[in-house]
Amino acid sequence: MKNLFILLLFIAFGFSANAQVMTPEKLWSIDRVSGVGLTEDGKSVIFRTRSYDMVENQGTSETFVIPLKGGEPVAVKSIDSIYSDGKTSPTGEWKIIPKQVEVEPVTGEDFYPDLKKSDVYIYDDLNYRHWDTWEDGHYSHLFLHNTSTQAEIDIMEGEPHDTPLQPFGGPEDYIWNNDGTKVYYVSKKLKGKDYAVSTNTDIYVYDIATGTTENLTSENKGYDTQPAFSKNGVLAWLQMDEPGYEADKNDIIVLRDGRKINLTQQWDGTVNSFLWSNDGKKIYFLAPVKGTQQLFEIDPFSKKASEVKQITQGQFDLTGMIGQSGNILVVTRTDMNHAAEIYTVNLKTGDLTQLTHVNDEFYDGIKMSWIEKRMVPTTDGKEMLTWVIYPPDFDPNKKYPTLLYLQGGPQSALSQFYSFRWNFQLMAANGYIVVAPNRRGMPGHGVAWNEQISGDWGGQNIQDYLSAIDAVSKEEYVDKDRLGAVGASYGGYSVFFLAGMHEGRFKSFIAHDGIFNTRSMYGTTEELFFVNKDMGGAYWQDPVPKAYTDFNPVNFVQKWDTPIMIVQGGKDFRVPIGQGLEAFQAAQLRGIKSKLLYFPMENHWILNPQNAIVWQKEFFKWLEETLK
């Protein structure tokens, strides 16, 4: 009866006879849509598309304007006359310009000017590299450019600190107050070892008249980010309380009448981003919830300010807020079958209307996967949301190879995202059922569920993975002799760990930039606050944390007996190159069928278009060899 129900669902999808399945080349032909903002009159949306030329191995962007009421988008070369990016002061006197400034000597030439051909970096402290870049003594500073006199002021002159934050900070890290007399900016004003072990970013206030700087959030030792003023001059920002915990609950703080008020302290969730309403009376925010990302609102001035209202719900992600016009909020939206497009949300009803249709024609010619939400019982008596993605033209009377997808993070949401690498639609199109569990450590299921994984990497969450694949494997259409497990980052760690304890469940593994040896990981990664929190500190402690004993994949290599492909980026400093090389060497010396994909110029991700195609082709080639 259940198989009949599933079959009817697929028939209801009404696939076109001429539709094709997704391929790596088709995936990279999709135009990537992102929002810029609303025009100054609030009547139109400015957005960009980015497309990739595989021959040229690069992308190009175009900018468009589309009326909020709908219609055809119009390409524009410049938006200066219709859009304010907020970086010019309200008076028009000053403009904020970020610039790279050399602050400290690092290179051989810096120390020995006569040795200009030397090729050396010299360090005497930590934080010598970050993400994919070696520290070279240059920092990003904010300059105030006077639009009349052309004079410039470096508001961080001489400071060995960055704004925007590196490597991912942007315009959200600096703003004007409403009268244009002060600049509020985010920076992590720490050095060396202190920088490497801390998440303590603060919000600083630079006063143009006095030339002085004040730390607004000095009492909080965790993250303070994304400052924003309301129409009425009330400041809000995002805050994490616990020092050194990058995935702590993220709350909205408002500064009201000299008091800092945590609006979401009592709410059992974490905030990704927020936006003041146009009238300054509400705050809208995006947050993960039950395997999706939705829109919420809160009244920061009500006596019941801790009451959060969910505006949207459905099997999709809202990935960004572009701007508000009346009762309409403009957002970007994805799901596992569709890349981002721009939608409008009716703030009274929560109804969504698609505004841009950049990729509609493309998707009209693609057979869609069916995405099922299941609740799976866990070994400790809880219920776990698990996404199951089925191939196009799925036939419940056939048997399918099945992949267990292992999410990275480890504390990132497994929601209705659309990835151009870990693309479930593409995996399903190649004939695989994909099982994607919201295991312990993921936001959107309460703070306790999210926090459980810290210090317990090889514990309950690994059991959650096995619970998910075991539950779905009971279905007759799952071929239990053709199960694979794939993942990156913490997902790659999970592959390495499962390889030593899966008890014959899996016939194939793929690990991308995964942690193989937690001891050498601690010795070479750059953000030490991460391993201090998640692994329990250094491996030389007494007693030694479980991360280096019970939960260290390298300790169980003697049990490896399954084919494994290992992918490693040469510029990945978060999970450095030694992790992948150690794992591959161990597999080879143990006589296990194995393959290494090494991308010398890629970091923790794959960003180069042609490299991405190679990644996808090798991914499915490996699965074809080991599962079919």
N, C-alpha and C positions, 0 to 999 in steps of 0.2 A: 504493500500500500504506500509506504514511504517512497519507494522508487518511482511509483506512478505519479506521486505528487511532484517530485523533483522533475520528472520528464515533462509534466504539464507546464511547470514554470518555465522550462527552456523553450517549449513551443510558444508560450506566451510572449517570449522575447521577440518573436517575429523576425528572425535573421533574414536578411536579403540573400537571395540565391547568388547574387554577384559579389557579396561581401567577402573580404579576405581576412586572414588572421594577421595579427601583429608580427612584425619582424624587427630585428635591431635597426635596420636601415629606415623602416617606416617610423619607428619610435623617434629616431633622431631627425626626422623630417617635420615633426610637429613644431609649430610656432609656439614659443614660450611667452605667455602673456603676464605682464606685471603692471600694477597700478602706479601712477605718479601722483595724482591728486585731482581735485576739482578745480575747474576754472574759477577765476575770482568772482564771477557773477553767480556761481553755484549751479549753473544750468547744464554743464557738460563735464564729462570725465576725460582726463588725460591718461593715456596708457601707452605702454611700449610693447612691442613684440621683438623677439630675438630668434633668428633662424640661423642654421648652421650649414656651411658649404663643406662637404666632406673632402672634396678635391683640394680646396684651399686650406682645409683644416682650421677654420676659424668661423666666428659668428659675426653677424651684423644686426644692428638694431634699427627699428623705425619707431617714430612717435606718432600717435593718432589722437584725435579728439572725437568723441561721440556724445550726442545729446543724451541727457539723463532719461528722456522720454523714449529713447530708442531711435533707430535709424542707421544710416550708413556712416561708418567712421571716416574721417577725413585725415589724410596724412599731413603733418606739419613739420617744418624744418626747425622752427624755433617756437618756444612757449613763453619767452620772456615777457611778452605783452599781455598774456592771459593767465599767468600763474606766478604766485609768489612762493618761493621755497622756504620762506621764514628765516633766511640767514642774513637778510638786510634788516637793520634795526627799524622799529616802527616809525622813527623820525626820518629815516632815509639817510642819516648821517654816516652810518658805519655799516660795513659788511664783514661777516666772519669768513675767513679763508684759512683752511688747514694747510700747513706746509711742513715738509720734512726739514729738520734742522740738525746739523751736526753739533753734538753736545760734549761727547766724551771720546778720547782716543782709544782705538781698538786695534787697528791694523798695524802691520809692521811699519808702513810708511808714516803713520801717525807718530810712532815713537822714534823712528829713525828716518828722518826726511831725506837723507842721502841714499837710502836703499829703496828707491821707488819701484823696483821690480820684485820686491819681496812679496810673498803670497802667504801671509800668516795672520791669524787673529790671536790676540793675547788677552787672556782673562785671568782675574784673580778672585772671581766670585761666581755665584750661580746666575741663572737666567741668561745664559750665554746663547740660547736659541729658543725659538717659540714657534710652534705649529709647523711651518715649513721654511723659516727664515732665521739665519744666524744674526745675532746682535752685532751691528757694525758701528754703534755709537751715534746713529741718527734716531731722532724721535719726531713724532708728529705733534706739532704745536698749533695753537689757534692764534691767528693774526687778525687784528682789527684794522681794516682798510678804510681810511677816511675818504668818502666819495668826493669831497670837495678839494682837500689839499693833497690827496694821494699819499699822505703819511700813513705809516703802519706801526702798530704796536704788537709785539709778541707778549701775550698776556701770561706766558709760562717761561719767560726768558731765563735761559741757563738751567732749566729743570730737566733732569734725565727721566722724564715721564711722558706718556702719550695721551693725547686726545685728538681724534677719536681713539677709543681703546683698540689695541691690537690683539688679534688680527682681524676681528670681524666688526668692529665698531664703525658707525657711520653718522649721518646727520642727526640721528636720535640722541647722540651724546652731547649735543650743545644747543642751547636755545637762548633767546632774549627774554628778559622780563617785559611786561606789557608796555612800559613807558620807554624802553630802549636805553636805560641807564646802566643795566647790569647784564652780564653774561653768566648763565648757569651751565656748567659743564661737568662731565663725568671723567674721572681719572683714578688710576691706581697709583698713588704717590708713595710707592715703596721701592726698595732697591735690593738687588742680589738675592740672597737666600730668603729674605723676608718677602720679596715679591713672589718667589717660586712656591712658597708654602701658604700663601694667603689669597683669599677672594675679596679682600677689603677694598672695593672700589667705593669712592665717595662722590658726593655732589658738591662742587665748589662754586663760589659766587665771586666773580670779578667785578669790582666797582670802577667804572671808567673815570669818574670824577677824582677818586682818591688813589687809583692805581693799586688798591689793596685787594687781597684774596682771602675769603673766609671759607672754612670747611663747614658745610651745613649739616653733615651727617656723621660727625666724628665719633659719636657714641655707638654707632652700629658698626660691627667689625665684619659683617658679611657684605654681599653685593648691594649697592644702591645704584639704580640705573633708570634710564628713560624719563628724565624730568619733563614735565609739561604743565603749562599754565592754562587755566580756564579763561573764558572771556572776561571774568570779573577779577582776575589776578590771583586766583587760588592755585597754589603749586601742589602737584601730585607727582609721585614717582613710584617705582617698583623696588621692593626690598626683600632680601633674604637675611634672616637673623643669624643663623649659625655660621661662625667663622670657618672657612676652609671647606664648606659644603656647597658645591656648585649646583646641585639639584635640590636644594632646600625648597620648601614651600615659598612661592613668590607672592608677596602681598602688595596691595595698593595702599600707599601712605599719602595722606593729605596734610598740608601745613595750614592750620586754620586757627586764627586768633593766637598765633604764637605757639600752638600745641600741635604735636605730630600725632595723628590719629591713624591707626591701622584699621582700614575699612573692612578688610576680608579676613581678619584674624580668626574669627569664629567659623568661617566657611571652610568646609572640608575639601579644598581644591587648591590649585595653583594657577596663577595668572601668567599668560604668555605675553600679552601686549594690551594696551588700553588707549582710549581716546576720549577726551572731554566732549560732551555734547555742545552744539553751537551756542546754546543759551547758558552754558556753564552750570546747569542744574543737575546733570547726571554724568556718570562715567560709564562708557561701554567698554567691554573687554572680551578678549578671546581666551578660551581655556579648554584643555582636554577634558572630555567626559565620556565614559563608557565606549571607548574605542573610536571616538570622533572628536572634532574640535568645533565648538559652538560659540555663539554670541550671547553674552550676558550683560546685564545692566545693574547698577547700584546707585542709590541716591546718597551722595556724600554729606548731605546736610540734614537728613532726617534723623530723628531720635532712634529710628530703627535702621541705622545706616549699615548694620551688618547683614541685613537681609538682601540676598542676591536673587535676582530674577533671571531665569533663562529665557531668552527671546526666541532662539531657533532650535530646531531639533530635526534629526533625519540622518540618513546614512551617507554623510558627506563631511568634509572638513571646510571650515572657513579659515583661510590661511592669511588674510591680511585685511585691514580696514583702510579704505582710501579717503573717505570723507563723508560728511553728512550734509544733506539738503532737505530741510523740513523734516517730514516723518520718514525719510528715506536714508538708509546708510548704504554706501557703496563698498562692496567687499570683493575679494577673490575667493573662488571656491574650487575644490578638487574632489574627486573620489577615485577609487582604485581603477576605474575604467576611463577616466577623463583627466587630462592635464588642466591647469588653471584657466579659468575664464572669469570675466567680471560679471557680478550679479548685483542687484539691488535688494535690500531687505526692508520690508515694511516694519518699522519699529513698533507699531501697535499690534500687528498680527503675527509677525515672524515669517510671513510669506516671502519666498525668494523668487525673483524674476531674472532670467538670464539677459544680460545687456549686450555683451560681446559674443560673437559667433565665429571667432577666428578659425577654429578647428572643426566646426560642425561638418563641413563637407568631408573632411578627412575621416571623422568618426562614423559618418554615414556609410562609409565603405569598409568598416572594420567590424568583424564579428566580436560581440562583447562577451566577457566572462560573466558568470553569475556569482555574486558575492553573498555568502550565507553567514549569518551571525549565529554562533552556537554558544551555549553555556556548558562548560565542561567541569565536572567535579574534580577537585584537587585532593591530594593525599592528606591534607589537614582539614578536610571537610568544608571547603569553601567552593564557590562557583566562580569560574574564570571565563571571561568573554574570549572567544576564539573566532577569528575570521577564517572562513574556508572559501577558497577561490577555485572555481571549476573551469575546465577548458570550454571554449566555444563548441557548440554541437555535442555537448556532453551526453553520453549514453549510459544510464545507470546499469545497463546489462553488460557493460564492458568493464575491464579492470585497468586501472590507471596507475602509473608510477606517481609517487607522492613525495613532495618536498616539505620538510619542516623548516619554516623560516625562523631564524634566530635574530631578534632585534638587537641593535647596538645601543649605545648610550653610556651605561646600562639603563639610565632613567629617562629615556625618551619615549614619547607616546607612539604606540603602534595603532595609528588611526587610519582614516580614509585618505592617506597621502598618495601622491602620484610621483614616483621616483623615476628618473631616467637611467638608473643603474639597477636597483632592486625593484624592478617593475613586475608586479604580480600579473598584470594583463599579458605581458610578454611571456612569462613563465607558463601561464595557463595555455596560451596560444601554441606553445610547443608541446602540448599534450600532457602537462603535469597538473595534478591537483596540488594546491598550496595550502598548508596549514600554518596560520599565523596567530599564535596565542598571545594574549595580553597578560603575560606571566608577571610574577612579583617583580616590583621595581619600576612599574610603568605608571605615569600619572593618569588621572582620569577615573580612578577607582578609590579615591580617598587617600589621605596623607599617609596613613599607616601602611597601605598596600605599596605605595611608592617608595617609602623609606626602608622597607624590610630588606632589600637586597644589599645594602651597605654592610660590608664585613661578612657577607654570606654568599659570595659569588657562586660557589659550587653546591649550595644547599637547596632551599625550598624552591627557588626559581628553576633550577635544573629539573627537579621533580615535576614542576608545572609543565615544562616542555614535554616531558615523557608522558604526562597525563593527557596532554592534548593529542599527541601523535597516536597514543594507544587508543584513545576514544574514537578518533576518526578512522583508525585502521580496522575497527570492527565492521565498517561498512563493506558490503560485498564488492563494491566497485573500486575499492582500494587494494592494490596489489602489495601485500605485505612483504613480498620478496623483492620489491623494488622501491625501497624507501631511502631518501637522501636527506641530509641536513646541511643547510647553507646559512652563512651569516658573515657580517663584518664587524670589526671593532670588538665590543663585548660579545657580539654574535660570533665573531671569529674565535674568541676565547671559548665560547660555549661549544663550538665545533671541536676544538682541541680537547676540551674536558670530556665531552661526550665520547670522543674517540677511545678513551680509556675506560669507559664504564657503561657502554650502551647495550651490552649483553646481546649482541648480534642483531639488533633492530635494523640498523642502517647498512646499506650496501655502498654508499658513496658520501663523501664529505667535501665541502668547499669552504675554506676560511680565507677571508680578506682582511689584512691588517689586524690580525687577532693577537691577543696576548698568549704566548706559549710558555714563557718562563717568568713568573712573577718576580723573582729575585733580580734578574737582569732588567726587567721592565722598571723596577724601582730605581735601578742604577742609571738608566738612560733617558727616561721620559722627562719632559720639561715642567709640566704643571704638577708639582709635587703635592699640592693640596688635594689633588684628585686621589692619588694612591694612598696618601695619609688617611683620608676618610674611608675610601672603599676597600682598601686592603688592611687597614688597621695600623698603618705606620711602617717603619723600616723592618727589614728582615733580621737585623742584628739585635732586636729586642729580646728580652727574656721575661715572660715566655714568648716564643715566636708565634705571630699571628697565623691563623689557619690558612690565610691566603698563600703562605709560602710552604705549607705542608699538605693538609687535607685537600686544599682547593687549587693546587698548583699543577697544571696539566703536564709539565715536564716530569713530574714524579710518577706518572702512570703510562709513560710511553711504552713500557714493556708489554702493555696490554693492547697496543694498537695492532689491528689486523685488517683494516678496511681502507680501500683506495681513498686518497685525499689529494685535492688540488689546493695549493697555497698561493695567495696573491699578496704582493708586498710593494708598497710605494717607497721609492728611494728617498723622498723628501718628507716622509712621515716622521715627525719628531714626537708626536703624541704616543704612537706605538712604533718605536724605531725599528729599523731594518733588521736588526739581529733577531727579532722575534720570528719573522717569517723564515729567515735563513736557518735558524736553529731547528725549527719544526721540519723544514724540508730535508735538512741533512739527517735528522733522526729517522724520518720515514724512509729515506733512501738506504741508509745503513742497516735498517731492519728488513729491507727487502720488500717493502710495501709499495704497490703501484702508486706513484705520486708524480706530481707535476708542479713546477714553480713558474708563476707569471711575475716577472719583475718589471716594474715601471719606474725607471730611474728618475724621471722628472715629475712624477705625481706625488701628491701628499697623501693624506688620509682618505682622499676621494680619488675618483677618476674624472678629470675635467677636460682633457684634450679630446676632441670629437673622434679622431681616428683611433686613439687608444680605447675610447669607450666602445667602439664597434668591435675591436679586437677582444676586449673584455667579454662582451656578450657572446661572441662567436666561440671563444674558448670555454666559456661557462657551459653553453649547451653542447659543445663537442664533448666535454668531459662527462656530462650527464648521459649523453648518448652512448659513450663507451662503457659506462659503469652501471647504468640502470636499464638500458633497453636491449 
